């Protein structure tokens, strides 16, 4: 469920089909995201999962959809 919801958020933000996204999709190299895109994505995920603000240090460590899913799961369990 977390993966699907994150894919939907990414799909909307980057105007890309959810089917083309995988857990290995890299935000920088595969989606061409810049730092502002990543911050916006993080804020959307915070809102969607009602989680506290993600630190800048943590954001730097999140490079793939898998990383983001694992982070969300770790703070929501």
C-alpha positions, 0 to 999 in steps of 0.5 A: 500500500505504501509503495502504491501511494508513493507511486501515485504521488510521484506520478502526479508530481512528475507527470509520468505513468505509475506503471513506468515506476519501480522500486529502483527508480532513482529520483535524480537519474531516472526522473531528472528531479532537482533538489526543489523537486525532491523537497516538494515530493517529500512534503507531499509524502509527509502530508499523504502519510501524516508523518513529521517533517523529514530532515534534510540529512534524511532527504539526502539519503533518499535516492530511490522509490525503495528508499522512500518506501522504507523510510515511510514504513520506518516512521509509521510503524 
